[in-house]
Amino acid sequence: MADFLEWTQPGDKQFDYCLWPYKPVAATAGKLRSSTLLWQSFEALGAPPLLNEMVRAVQGEIGPFRTVWGVKQKGSDFSWELYFYDYERLEREVSIERVLAALAPYTPSTLALSPKRPYFMFSLDLDAALGERKRGIEEISVYLGNPSSVVSSGLCYQLSPSGLRFDNLYYFFDAKDDWEDIVGKVAASAHLDLDGLDISSILWPELCDCGIIVVANKKYNDGVYFSRIRIDQLIWFVDRLGYPDAIQAFLTANKTRLDHMLYDVGIDYRMIGGRLEILKSAYYGVL
């Protein structure tokens, strides 16, 4: 276990999954860093060792606390995603080219996007096939702002060898002040039957006292993200969604070593045959 434990250090800063800073909610001395949860998930889910090497290579290139990670559950399958932000856009330091260059010794990629495009974020997926060299980096998600919106929002495109295609639209709401707009945005969905819909089946009351709620419109489903929840809520989330016992047990056993941080989680959903189904879920952190 000690191999993947990373302990807080003086001067550590805390960031949510948008790389927005926040103040710790408890004392940080003797606590675990968020990165520990990524390394623990690799062990719990049997990730190929190459994935660990790839993540550490990227971290070594761009530095600590600049990579957001996500552990994603889709049915019985699990994967990971790495997210990279640089809000300087055209003056960015963390670019697609730089990250792909760091990964080139493990998985060369031909993907490229003009550095003159004003993206502020991009992400790429990791899974067993990538870690076993059965596939390369075939797609990158690229995110741009949407400044005409009344609320903060973002546009997501998929970059592939054939070019860019539009994918998702994200809206960011204050969980307390924008509640009516959140409900309205969830209800304005092409993937839901509204008649008889219990909004609490999507906007879970156990998580709605978070800081930010993000509502996403996607091609085949919609999504909701609960940002800045506490450790007890993260434990509740992974239990409700049936994450492996090893992940649940680690969070529970180390709750007092993880209570200084806030967490981010999300679900994808749609209605199938009149029944709401959760298609995918994820929890996030920073390394």
Secondary structure, DSSP 4 states (H G I P E B T S, - for coil): -TTT--B--TT--EE-TT--EE--SS--TT-B-THHHHHHHHHHTT--HHHHHHHHHHHHHH-TT-EEEEEEEETTEEEEEEEEE-TTGGG-SS-HHHHHHHHTTTS-------TTS---EEEEEE-HHHHTTSS----EEEEEE-TTSSS-EEEEEEEETTEEEEEEEEEEEETTTTHHHHHHHHHS-TT---TT--GGGTS-TTTTTSSEEEEEE-SS-EEEEEEEE-HHHHHHHHHHTT--HHHHHHHHHTHHHHTTS-EEEEEEEEEETTEEEEEEEEEEEE-
